[in-house]
Amino acid sequence: MKTFIPHDLSRRSVLKGLGLAAAGALSGASLSFAPARAADEFTVRMQLGWLASNGILGEVVADKLGYFADEGLRLEIVLGGPNIDGVAAIASGAANLGQLSSSPSLMMARSQGIPVKCVAAGYQKHPYTFFSLKKKPIRTPQDMVGKVIGTQATGRILLRALLAKNGIPEADVEMKVIGGDMTPLMTGQVDAITGWQTNIAALAVLGDERVDLMLWDAGIRLYANPYYVSDTVLAEHGDKLQATLRAIAKGWGYVHDNPEKAVEFLVERFPNLDKESELKAVRPIIGYSFNEETAKAGWGAMTRENWQAQIEIYDQLGQFEKGAPAIDDVMTLSVLEATAAARPVYG
């Protein structure tokens, strides 16, 4: 379950995390694409930014159906959480493939000199949304004027970005820091509250009174579930990285064609997930994973133009203490280009 976007990285916290990750590596964690059980098999140690969720449906399917094995790979999924610095694990080499909730985390890390780079976008449109009720709907950014908007502390920058993009002074909107459930909206403490549209269980309480304003539709076009690696892995293990992306892309193609079966595989691997909620969420997830961009460029597509726009709005809001990162340091299309023929083209 994801209800916020953790991207408030500080160099101190990342360096601390690097030390912890390095210590874990020395104690036996897999490094880079390390040899696994067979001489010709390699372990993909995938570090998640959060707990297991439907955001890794494609990976679970690919592992279950042998797509990783077909590429000479073995998948190991490492769960994240509030006290785990996934970026540090990737930068130190304790893991070799990472997935974060949102693209700004990578921009912030790179701006602070952390050598990580995005290679593919899991969700083409970010599910982050401002939820309100029909009795006081917020359907456009302008509807926020004079209203109280509830968001998690890490999401404040997203509200600021939305207001800046739409020319609305921050003083015209009251921001209130809240937790991860819908109670403040239901009790009238706030006029809108933030969360992910894929969090079906949390949203159920809003019923048919729910009104959505997606961050994407308000002009802040972030990627969700971006895949990233260290500069070292990109430079030294490009063939294994390409094989990994082929396997994952094939897994997501199966999700597209067999959503209910994919959910069965997910819940089988992570029994703590609720099957009924996941069945309700799977089709919206497919909608985020495949759209007009993937119809042209295949699963995982992303564009330089969109990344540049993200960097510029964050720079405008003074988020880069050491200056805005260069786009070529934040992302690369090289792995997508090398795997173009193998990635499913659905829209």
Buried (B, 14 or more C-beta within 10 A) or exposed (E): BBBBBBBBBEBEBBBEBBEBBBEBBEEEBBBBBEEBEEEEBBBBBBBBBBBBBBBBBBBBBBBBBEBBBEBBBBBBBBBBEEEBBBBBBBBBBBBBBBBBBBBBBBBBBBBBEBBBBBBBBBBBBBBBBBBBBEEEBBEEBEBBEEBBBBBBEBBBBBBBBBBBBBEBEEEEBBBBEBEBEBBBBBEEEBBBBBBBBBBBBBBEEBEEBBBBBBBBBBBBBBBBBBBBBBBBBBEEBBEBBBBBBBBBBBBBBBBBEBBEBBBBBBBEBBEEBBBEBBBBBBEBBBBBBBBEBBEEBBBBBBBEEBBBBBBEBBBEEEBBEEEBBEBEBBBBBBBBEBBBEBBBBBE
